Amino acid sequence: MNTNGRVSRVRLGDDLAVYCGRCKEERNHQIVALGSEGRAERVQCRTCGSNRLYREKKDGAGEGVRQRRERAPKAEVINPNFNKPARLYSPREKYIPGEVIAHGKFGTGEVMGSRGGKIDVRFGGEMRTLLHAG
């Protein structure tokens, strides 16, 4: 609304204060595309130049505090093909040759070797190289 109570229409080139995902804070964005109803559709950050879709803030947006999701405790998976429990794979963990790991995509496999930040794992008849924290 402008000062005399009327709703003003947005035009190409007008500025809007919008949160910028690249700058990680609210910045002035220039309207670069309008939708069929005359609403801003795309905006471009005047600071970093990133171009994105414009979404109007919903009522109450930004008022709540974002909650972190609790991670499930790491479980061990027992595989009948191996005599020992398998650790769930994570690239943030360290692994040594002989360990059994459970991977979300490839299944259960045995660590055959490690070098630097990589491990070689045998999943059935297939060898895969995965990252690890070693």
Secondary structure, DSSP 8 states (H G I E B T S, - for coil): --TTS------TT-EEEEEETTTTEEEEEEEEEE-TTS-EEEEEETTT--EEE-----TTTTTS-----------EEE-TTSSSEEEE--TTS---TT-EEEETTTEEEEEEEEETTEEEEEETTEEEEEE---
